[in-house]
Each structure stands twice: as structure tokens, then as C-alpha cells.
Amino acid sequence: MTRLRLLVLLPALVACGVEFSEPLLDTSAVFSVGVELTDSLPRGEVQVSGALWTGYTADGAERAVTDASFQVLGRTIGPAPGPMTDSRWTVRYYETWGLDPDLPLGSVEVEAPAVAGIEETAPLLRLTPPWRMGPASVSVAPGAPLRLELATAVEPADSVFEYWRLDLVKDGRGVAEMSATGPVPSTVEVPWAMLAGLADGGEARLYVYQSVNAPAGRRYRGGLALRTSHVWFVTVEP
């Protein structure tokens, strides 16, 4: 069984409008987090990485944060250990844990930590990942399409960017691909013309990227990037 991993990348800081030029006075606070969900049997994985920059007041003092932790998927994520000597980020985060890929998964919601001196509520960011329905092992008859079922939710089109790609893999080598910008459909239908390269069987690997940013113009900016990967083990019926 192949274990899929994707590198978790933080949402682009350019999109958040972060500039670390001098002088740093009365700057915005910025919270950026990436979540990776890997569905690979026998056990999946959640990986969270992120960073918080509290910014500076008009007097040039760094803003304070009483509790820098946040919650995601029912788990409290605290600051990663180690000094912050290589960047201006106030806090960084990194944590990983196991995930049962056969259990249903709802939305991923993150509320940024409260920052003193920012007269706004902390950004609340939410995305719903597409999640596999049914078993990871599937079969298809020769000449028939393969239908992969997902639990999906529609997010506001004006605030979410989405992209997905499906790779068909035989013995570790890609034989076909389909992709699109926009939400992944609840049923991904793979035509037989693409499946023929699997011969007696192979894998269907689905990668989905979603991102959302807090509304523009805020003094406390935030971004959430969500990467989800699923794998189906495909058998072609004799």
C-alpha cells in the first residue's frame, strides 16, 4: 500500500499583504496556517503548520499575545518549541497526529489567537475538505467508468480558491491524469479510456487544494490552506 504525503505550504504571504520593511510601526497582525489531511491505509495523518506575527504598535513595541494556541479538529495546537531567531514571526506551529481515514470528517475551522491592541475579533477561518465515502479498495469492469464518491460541501465562491487533480498510477508510474480549478465534484467519474493503462489494477490518487483568506482591509489578517489527499486501490475485473 502506498502512503501519500504532500508538503504543507503556508498560504502565500503576498496574499496577506505582509511586508517586513522598516520602519515597523502600527503594523497589522497576521495569522497563517496550513493543514494537510492524508488518507492512506491503514492509518491516515493530520499535519498542521503555521505562524503568527503580532505586529508592532505605533510606538514600535511588539504586540502581546496571552495565549498563542488555537484549536483545529478538536486538538489544541500550541507554539512549537525553540527560539524564534531566524525571522520576524512571533510564534510558529508544527504538529502531526494519526487520523482514521474510514471515519467521516467535517469542516476544518481555525480561530486565530487574540492579540492585544488589535480592535478586531481574531480571524475565524473555515474550509470543508472532500472526504472519501466507501472503501478504499474498488473494482471496475472492463469498458466501464470508475466512480469515486466523496462527501463535499460548497464554500462561498468569492472567498475560497480550490484546485484538484486525479492521478492514475501503475507500479509507481503515472499513466493518466485529470485536473480542474474549482471544487472537486462529489462523484469523480474516470472514463475507461483513462483506466485502460492500469491493466489488471493500480491506484487512483486524488489531491485537493483549498485556501481562504480573511476579508481584505482587516487589521488582523489570516489565511488557511487545506491540502487533502486520498488513495483508492483499483482492481480491474477479469
DAGIPE-V132838 format. One record per pair of residues at least 6 apart in sequence whose C-alpha atoms are under 7 Angstrom apart, sorted by the first residue. I is the first residue (numbers start at 1). GAP is how many residues later the second one is. Records with the same first field share a line. If there is no record, write none. Layout:
# DAGIPE-V132838
I=GAP + GAP
This chain:
# DAGIPE-V132838
3=37
4=34 + 36
5=33
8=26 + 27 + 28
9=25
10=22 + 23 + 24 + 40 + 215
11=21 + 23 + 212 + 213 + 214
16=205
24=32 + 36
25=31 + 32 + 33 + 34 + 35
26=30 + 31 + 32
27=28 + 29 + 30
28=27 + 191 + 192
29=24 + 25 + 26 + 190 + 191 + 192
30=22 + 23 + 24 + 190 + 191 + 192
31=20 + 21 + 22 + 81 + 190 + 191 + 192
32=18 + 19 + 20 + 190 + 191 + 192
33=16 + 17 + 18 + 190 + 191 + 192
34=14 + 15 + 16 + 190 + 191 + 192
35=12 + 13 + 14 + 190 + 191 + 192
36=10 + 11 + 12 + 190 + 191 + 192
37=8 + 9 + 10 + 190 + 191 + 192
38=6 + 7 + 8 + 190 + 191 + 192
39=6 + 62 + 190 + 191 + 192
40=61 + 190 + 191
43=55 + 56 + 57 + 58
44=54 + 55 + 56 + 57
45=52 + 53 + 54
46=50 + 51 + 52 + 53
47=48 + 49 + 50
48=46 + 47 + 48
49=44 + 45 + 46
50=42 + 43 + 44
51=38 + 40 + 41 + 42
52=37 + 38 + 39 + 40
53=36 + 37 + 38
54=8 + 9 + 10 + 36 + 61
55=7 + 8
56=6 + 7
57=6
63=52 + 53 + 54
64=51 + 52
65=49 + 50 + 51
67=46
68=10 + 11 + 45
69=7 + 8 + 9 + 10 + 44
70=6 + 7 + 8 + 41 + 42 + 43
71=6 + 39
72=36 + 37 + 38
73=35
78=15
79=12 + 13 + 14
80=12 + 13 + 14
84=6
105=26
106=22
107=19 + 20 + 21 + 22
108=18 + 19 + 20
109=16 + 17 + 18
110=14 + 15 + 16
111=11 + 12 + 13 + 14
112=10 + 11 + 12
113=9
114=8
118=101 + 102
120=100
122=98
123=91 + 97 + 98 + 99
125=99
128=25
129=23 + 99
130=20 + 21 + 22
131=19 + 20 + 21
132=17 + 18 + 19
133=16 + 17 + 18
136=95 + 96 + 97
137=95 + 96 + 97
138=94 + 95 + 96 + 97
139=95 + 96 + 97 + 98
140=6 + 95 + 96 + 97
141=95 + 96
142=94 + 95
143=49
144=48
145=44 + 45 + 46 + 47
146=43 + 44 + 45
147=40 + 41 + 42 + 43
148=39 + 40 + 41
149=37 + 38 + 39
150=36 + 37
151=35
152=34
159=53 + 54
160=50 + 51 + 52
161=49 + 50 + 51
162=19 + 20 + 21 + 47 + 48 + 49
163=17 + 18 + 19 + 20 + 45 + 46 + 47
164=15 + 16 + 17 + 20 + 43 + 44 + 45
165=13 + 14 + 15 + 41 + 42 + 43
166=11 + 12 + 13 + 38 + 39 + 40 + 41
167=7 + 9 + 10 + 11 + 37 + 38 + 39
168=6 + 7 + 8 + 9 + 35 + 36 + 37
169=6 + 33 + 34 + 35
170=28 + 32 + 33
171=31
175=22
176=18
200=35 + 36
201=33 + 34 + 35
202=31 + 32 + 33
203=28 + 29 + 30 + 31
204=27 + 28 + 29 + 30
205=25 + 26 + 27
206=23 + 24 + 25
207=21 + 22 + 23
208=19 + 20 + 21
209=17 + 18 + 19
210=15 + 16 + 17
211=13 + 14 + 15
212=11 + 12 + 13
213=9 + 10 + 11
214=7 + 8 + 9
